[in-house]
């Protein structure tokens, strides 16, 4: 009888395990190498998360109305991801908005305490998500695509920009991710955007790409590279940009 513990876990399963709290029993322990295998499947996990959010919205909106449904969706969003990217968002803004030296900013990012700028960033992202979801009609295209686009933005910046520290997961990601991984993630993202939202979906991909690129360049100049926390921040900001673009009411202009 073969030892299944020595078999590598499929990348999609590793991505679900790394990016969500969805229980997946019977797997071998997670390693840095297994997480690297998961990178091209990050957008696919976003689609899984989006499916859960669509279900929450569909159940809650008829019962309690738009605002309460949107709040439940955003709460569910944080729960299913374990707050992974929200933590990175607060740490990143505490650091980059501190106007301290590069070394001190990197130290601030390691501090588990949250400061004023981190709290403001969290509040802004969560309130914007609630507002965009509450005003969406219908909400399902945005809820499916926003989690995908946030995680696709991470795939892009992991490959494109250097890490800030010698050690850590960011260094491992950047050193081992391949161009083919980015192409696979991008193909899945573009195809999904076109199928779900057509031209609006493709425009949204371009907007998220532009925002992620500009912010990543800023933070590389500021910090000397990117970290796991900045990956989380870029995911959250990418989600907000996607929600904004996919719920805009062109008829009201």
Rosetta blueprint (number, residue, H / E / L):
1 X L
2 X L
3 X L
4 X H
5 X H
6 X H
7 X L
8 X L
9 X L
10 X L
11 X H
12 X H
13 X H
14 X H
15 X H
16 X H
17 X H
18 X H
19 X H
20 X L
21 X L
22 X L
23 X L
24 X L
25 X L
26 X L
27 X L
28 X L
29 X L
30 X L
31 X L
32 X H
33 X H
34 X H
35 X H
36 X H
37 X H
38 X H
39 X H
40 X H
41 X H
42 X H
43 X H
44 X H
45 X H
46 X H
47 X H
48 X H
49 X H
50 X H
51 X H
52 X H
53 X H
54 X H
55 X H
56 X H
57 X H
58 X H
59 X H
60 X H
61 X H
62 X H
63 X H
64 X H
65 X L
66 X H
67 X H
68 X H
69 X H
70 X H
71 X H
72 X H
73 X H
74 X H
75 X H
76 X H
77 X H
78 X H
79 X H
80 X H
81 X L
82 X L
83 X L
84 X H
85 X H
86 X H
87 X H
88 X H
89 X H
90 X H
91 X H
92 X H
93 X H
94 X H
95 X H
96 X H
97 X L
98 X L
99 X L
100 X L
101 X L
102 X H
103 X H
104 X H
105 X H
106 X H
107 X H
108 X H
109 X H
110 X H
111 X L
112 X L
113 X L
114 X L
115 X L
116 X H
117 X H
118 X H
119 X H
120 X H
121 X H
122 X H
123 X H
124 X H
125 X H
126 X H
127 X H
128 X H
129 X H
130 X H
131 X H
132 X H
133 X H
134 X H
135 X L
136 X L
137 X L
138 X L
139 X L
140 X H
141 X H
142 X H
143 X H
144 X H
145 X H
146 X H
147 X H
148 X H
149 X H
150 X H
151 X H
152 X H
153 X H
154 X H
155 X H
156 X H
157 X H
158 X H
159 X H
160 X H
161 X L
162 X L
163 X E
164 X L
165 X L
166 X L
167 X L
168 X L
169 X H
170 X H
171 X H
172 X H
173 X H
174 X H
175 X H
176 X H
177 X L
178 X L
179 X H
180 X H
181 X H
182 X H
183 X H
184 X H
185 X H
186 X H
187 X H
188 X H
189 X H
190 X H
191 X H
192 X H
193 X H
194 X H
195 X H
196 X H
197 X H
198 X H
199 X H
200 X H
201 X H
202 X H
203 X H
204 X H
205 X H
206 X H
207 X H
208 X H
209 X H
210 X H
211 X H
212 X H
213 X H
214 X H
215 X H
216 X H
217 X H
218 X H
219 X H
220 X H
221 X H
222 X H
223 X H
224 X L
225 X L
226 X E
227 X L
228 X H
229 X H
230 X H
231 X H
232 X H
233 X H
234 X H
235 X H
236 X H
237 X H
238 X H
239 X H
240 X H
241 X H
242 X H
243 X H
244 X H
245 X H
246 X H
247 X H
248 X L
249 X L
250 X H
251 X H
252 X H
253 X L
